[in-house]
Amino acid sequence: MIHVVLHPDRVLCGLAANPALPADLVDRLITLAATTPDRTLADDLAAELTDRDDLTPSQVRALFADVDDASRPESALTLLERGEGRPDLARRLAADPDPWLRGRLAACPDLPDDVVRRLAEDRDPEVVAELALAAPPDLAAALAHHPHTTVRRAVAANDRTPPDVLLALLAGDALPTGDTLPPAGACPVCERHTMPYEHGQDCEFPDCPALPGTVCSGEHETARHHITANALAHPATPAALAARFADHPAVPPRAELAARTDLPPEVYRRLATDPVRWVRSTLAENPAIDEDVIRILAEDESSDVTGPLTDHPRLPLDVLTRLAVRGRSHPVLVPRIAAASPAEVAQLAASPIPAVRMLVAERRDLPPAVRDALAADPDAKVLKAIAPHPGLPEPLLRAMLARHGVRVAARMATNPDASPALLTDLAHHRPPVRTALRAIASHPAAPLPALTACLEDRQARPIAAAHPSLPPTLLTELIGDPVPHVAEVAAANPALPIPLARALLTQLTPPT
């Protein structure tokens, strides 16, 4: 029996999330969730229990048996989001005064028709927009006529919006077609400000959703540009039509075009010299651009453009080498390196440029000879990249640690083949390497001496509390931890002995 539990609600929620909890204890927690007068605890328990993948249909019904209680809207919404709620719950929430709850309801599947109609006429455009994001074709077409631009923007983003409706949304901005919609009547700017208005940094409304530079002169200019952008990003908008917007005066439509993968090459070349960095950086991530466009972007002065370009799968190796010298130093395997041939791997690993050797060292399928050669590299950045490689002999790992210590310890701790002895030494390294402790705390091979050191670190402690190798005595201690999250994680640990879980439930729940 644990005599001191400082955070009983957190421990109960941890137990509710514990995957090893037997069915009878799950039933006891379901009963507690349904009967406790503490609505916050009830909703927290319901949320944890709902996430379990072992609940039976009868347990689900029992868990939500009392969601008719008006004080439990969160539980009602959880059930409706699962597609298991009753129509009367949806009708009650559709009339709730809280627009946030109505918005969540609008995103639920399989709502009754009368509830959908009510939400479509909701006084809050954000609620209607939630409905519009996933509305079926007929409803999306109807909501495209909504007077607020927020709703029309959601319609344009809906994958189920019919092509003719998308054309009408585009026609309202720049295309003279036969299909038109009535002019929008409001946008997030003009409903708060006197027109004409340009949104600046000093907005009087702290919760205003508009970004600096947003404009409305009564024509909802910026909002219409975002509607156009969403329609251009829509897969049902023909590429030939979308290409006609490459010179649009607003940035969002051009940025969405830069992300499309079906445009003619000349459109991509035009966007590669766009004056706005956002457009060029978006284009740099586009897998459809050809080598000519890649080389144009590689000369860009902004790292926001050349950084994403480094990840391009069709990047020529000579361009990659130039970008590596200029580029990032954080560990990542770039697609072109992942696709390199054995001959290219050998060439890259022998490069005189440490940044290039670092890139190839991020591969986790290197031939042993290449792997071991990189593990003896004189540059610490290369060693950090190769340190997590599986199969590295322990003498090489220890030699790396002896030469560079804290610079390689954290990534070495993520090596899946690190031995318990090495993990223990890393955990007791002086000075301590806190990032290494966090990695060790979740390492499957971490032994108790290493985990004990992790438990002494504030950030590693909650990670270590979840480790399945912790003994019952330590888990018992952690359940009484003064930090609520640590206590909750310990209670959720599948290594928690079932008798201890039973004792906790007996201690923390009232007798039935």
N, C-alpha and C positions, 0 to 999 in steps of 0.2 A: 504494500500500500504506500502511495506517495502522500505524505502528510502536508506538503506545502505545494500548492499549485497557484502561482501568482496570476495566471491569465486563463481562467477556466474556459471562457468562450473560445479563445484561440486553440486551446488543446482539443476541445470538442470538434472544432472545424478541422483540425489536423487529423483526428480520428476518422472523421467523415470522408476524408480524402485518402485514407490509408488503403492501398489496394489489397492488403492481406487480411483486412477485417472480415471475419466470418459473417454469414447472412443474418444470424440472430442479433449480432451487435449492430449491424446496419439497420435492422428493424427497430431496435431501441432508439437509434438516432433519428429515424424517420418519425417515430412517435414523439420524440422530443421536439422536432421541428414543427410538428402539427399542433402541439399543445402548449409550448412555452409562451408566456405572455410577453416575452421580450421579442418584439418584431424584428429587430436588427439581427439577433441571433437566429431567429427562424429563417430569415431570408439568406443569411450566410450559410447556414447548414443546408438549406435547400439547394443553393448554388453548388456547394461542394458535392452533395449527394447526386445531383443531376448529372454531374460530369463523370460519375462512375460508369464504367461500361459493363458492369455485372448486375445492374438493377433488373429485376423481373417486372413484367407489366403490372402485377399486383402491387409491387413496391412503389412504382411510379404513381399509381392511382392513390395509394395511401399517402404518399409524400405531398400530393397536391389536393388532398381531400377537402381542405378548408379554405381553398382560395376564393370562395365566395365572400370571405371577410374583406370588407372594403379597405382595411388597413394593410392588406398584403398585395398591393399591385405588382410588386417585383416578382412574387411567386407566380401570379397569374400570367405575367408577361413571359416568364421562363417557360411555362407550359405552352403558351401560344406560339412561342418561337420554335418549339419542338414540333409544332403541328398537331398537338394533342389537346388543345384547349377547347372548352365548350363554347358555343355561340354566345351564351349569355355573358360569359366573361369578356368577350370581345366587345359586346354592345356596351357593357358597363364602362370599359376603359375608353371607348370612343367618346364617351360623354365626360371623361375626367377633365377637370379644369387645368391640369398640368400639360402644356404642349409637348414637353419632353416625353412623357408617357405615351401621349397620342402618337408622337413621331415613331417611337419604338413599335407601337402597335401597327402602324402603317407599313412597317417593314416585315411584318409577320406573314407567313405563307397561309394560303387556303382560308382567308377570312370570309365570313358570310357576305353575300352580295349587298345586303342593306348596310353593313358596316363599311364596306368599300365605298358605297355611295356617300355615306356620311363623311368619311375621311376626305373624299374628293372635293367636298364642299366646305372643308374645315376653314375657319377664319385665319388660321396661321399658315402662311405659304410654305414654311419649312416642313410642316406636317404633310401637306399635299405633295411636296417635293419627294419626301421619303416614299410615298405611295407611287409616285411617277417613276422612280428609279428602276423598279422591277415590274411595272404594270404590264399586263398583256396588251397585244397590239391595239385592240379596239379602245381600251381605256387610255393608252398612251396617246392615241390620235385625238381623243377628246380633251385630254389634259394639255395638249399643245396649244389649245385656245385659251388657256388660263391667262388672266390679265397680268400675273406677276412673272417677272423674268426668272426668278428662282425656280419656279415650277417648269418653265420651258427649258431651262438649262438642264434640269434632271431628265426631262423627256429626251433631250438630245443625247444624253449619256446612256439611255436605256438600250440594251442590246436587242430588245424586242420591238423597238419603235419601227414602224413600216417605212420603207424607202421614200414613199411619196410625202410622208410627214417630214422626214429629214430635208427633202428638197424644199418644202414650204418654209421650214425654219431657216434654211440658207437664203431663200429668196427674200426673206424679210430683212436681210442685211445687204447683200451685194449682187444677187443674181436676178435678172429680170425674167422670171418664169410665169407661167399662167397660174401657178398655185400660190396663194397668199394666205396669210393669217391676219386676223385683226391686230392692230398695233397693241403692243404691251402697254399696260396702264401704270405699272409701278416697278421699281427696282429697289435693292437695299439702300441706295443712296438717297433717291428722291423721297422715299417714305419717311426719312429722318431730317432732311435738310431742305432749305429753300433753294429753288433753282434760279440760275445755274450754279452748280457747285462742283468743286474739285476737292477730293478728299486729301487732306494733308497729314502731317505727322502729329498735329495737335488736335485730334478729333475730340469733341466734347463728350462723346459716348465711349466709355472704356470697353464696352462689350461689342463695339461696332465690328461687323465682319468684313467691312470694306478695307482694301489695302490702300496705302498712300498712292496717289496718282489716279485713283478711280474717279471717273468723270460722269456727270449726268447734267445735261442742259435741258432736260425734259424729254429727251429722245433715248435715254437709257443707254448711252453709247457703250460704256465698258461692259455692262451686263450683256448687251447684244453681241459684243465681241466674244464673250465666253460661251454664249449659245452657239455661235458660229464655230468656235474651236471644238466644242464637244461634237457637233455634227460632222465636222471634218475628220475627227478621230474615229467616227463610227464605221465599223467594217462594211455596212450596207451602203455607204456613200461611195459612188463610183470613183475610181482613181482619176479618170479623165476630168471629172467635174472638180474633184479636190485640187488637182494641179492648177486650176485657174485662180486659186487663191494664194499662190506663192508670193504675190506682191501685195498682199493685204496690208493696209496701213497699221493694223494693230498687231501686237506681238503674240498673244495667245494663239490665234489661228495659224501663224507661221510656225510656232513651236510644235503644234499638233501635227502639222504637215511634216515637220522634220522627223517625227517618230514613225510615220507611215512607211511600210516596206514595199509598197506597190506603185510608187511614182516613177515617172520617166527619169533617166539619169540627169537630164539637163535641169530638172527641178532641184535635185540634190546639189548640183554644182552651184546653182544660184543661191541656195540656202547656206552653202559653205562659206560664203562671203557676207552673210547677213550682218548688219551692224550690231545686232543684239547678241550678247554672249549666251543667253539662255537658249536661243535658237541653235546656235552653233554647237553648244554642249549636248543638246538633245540629239542633233544630227550625228555627233560623234559616237553615240550609243547605238545607232541604227545599223543592224547587221546587213542591210541591203545596199549600203553605199559601196561604190567600187574603189579600185586602187587610186584613181585620179583624185577622187574626193578625199580619200584618206590622206593623200600626200598634201593636199591643200590644207586640211585641218591640222596636220602635223606641224605646220609652220606657225600655227596660232600662238600668240603671245600669252594666252590665258591658260593656266593650269586647269581651270574648270572645263576646258575643251580637250587639252592633251591628256589629262588624267583619264577620263572615260575612254578616250581613243586607245589607250594602252590595253584596254580589255577587248578590243575589237577582234573577232575571230579570224578576219582576213588580213590582219596587219602584216605587211612585209617585214621580214626579219631586220633589214637594214633600218627601217623606220622604228621598229621596236628598240633597237640598240640605241638610236638617238634619243628616243623618249625615255629610255631607262636612265640615261645620264641626267636628264632634266627632272625626272619624275619622282614618284612617291617612294617612300622607304618602308611603309608598313607591309606586313606579310600578306601576300595574296598570290594565288596561282592564276595567271592570266590565260585566257583561252588559247592564244596562239602558242604559248609554251606547252599547254596541255596537249595540243595537237601536233607538236613537233615530232619529226621522224627521229629514229635512233641516231642517224648521222647528224641531224641538226642539234640534238641533245648534246652529243659529244663536242660539237663545235661551240655551242653556247657555254658549256661547262669549262671550256678551255679559254674563254674570252679574257683578255687582259683587263676588262672593265668589271670591277666588283659588283656593280649594280646589275649587270647582265648575269653573272654567275649566281647572284642572289635570286633572280627570277627563276632560273632553271632549278635551283635548290628547293624551290617550293613544290616541285613534283614529288609524289609519294610512291612512284614506281620506277625509280632510277635503277639502272644496273648496279650491282654491288660495287664494282670498281669505281664508277662515277660517283656514287654515293659516298664511299669512303674517302675518295680524293677531296670532295667538297667538305667533308667533315674535318679535314686537316688544313682547310683554307686559312690564310693569315688574316682575313678580314672578318671582323665580328658580325657584320651584317649577313654575310654568307653563312656563318655558323648558326646564327639565330634561325635562318630559313631552313637549314638542313636538320636542325636538332630534333624536330618531331618525326623524322623519317623512320618508319618501322624497319626493324632489322639491323639498326646500327649497333655494332658491338659495344658492350659497356665500357671497355678500355678507351674507345674513341670518345664516348660521351664524357667520361671522367676527365680525359685530357682537355676537352673543350671547356669543362667547368673549371679546371685548374688554371687555364690560360685567361679566361674572360669572366668567370664568376657570375656576378649579378646580371651581366649583359645577355647571358644565354640561359640562365637558370629557369626563367619562366616558361620559355618554349620547350626546354628540355623536359619539364614536368608534364607536358602534354604528350610526350612520346608514348604510344600505346604499349611498347615493349620495355619501358623503364622498369627496372627490377624494384622489389620492395626495399632492398638495401639502398639503392640510389635515391628513391623517393624519400626515404628517411633522412638521408644526408642532405638532400635539397631542403627538406622541411626545417632542418636545424642549421642551415647555412647562416653564417654571420658575416656581414649584417643580414638580417632577414630580408627575403624577397617576397613581398606580399602578393604580387601577382602569381608567383610560383605557388604560394600557399593555397590560393584559390583553385589553381589547377590540380594540385595534389589532393585537395579536399574532395574532388569528384572523380579521381582516378580509380578505376576498378581494382588496381593492384596495391593501393595504398594500405600499408599495414597500420596497426594500432599506434605504434610510436610516432609515425608520421601524422596520423589523424589527430593525435593528442596535441601536437604542435600547432596544427591548423585550428583547433578549437580555442587556442589562446589568442588568435587574431580576430579582431572584430568583424572584418568582412568575410573571412573564410569560415567563421564559426557556423553561420546558418547553412552553408554548403556542406560542411562536414557533418552537420547534424542529420543530414539525409543519407549518409553513407551506410550501406547495408552491412558493413563489417563492424559497426559499433556494437560493443557488448551491452547487455541489458542494464548493467550498473550505470554506464555512462548515459544511456538513453533516459533512464530514470532521473538522473541529475539534470539533463537538458530539458526535460519536461517542466521542471521547476525553474527554468532560466528566467532571469528578470527581463530579458528582451522578448516581447510577445512573438515575433516571427520565429525565433529560435525554438521556442516551446512548441509552436504549431508544426514546424518542420519535423521536429523529433517525434511528435505524435503521429505524423503521417509516414514515418519511416517503416517500411515493410518488415524490418527486422525487429520491430517492437513485439515482445512476447505477448501472445494472446491473453494469458492470465493477467498480465499487467494492464492490457487494454480493458479487460473486464473490470478490474479493480478501479481503474480511472472512471469508467462510466458509472459504476456504483457510487463512487465518491462525489461525482460532479452532477449527477442527475437525481431529482427527487424520486422517492419510492412511488411506484404505480399502484 
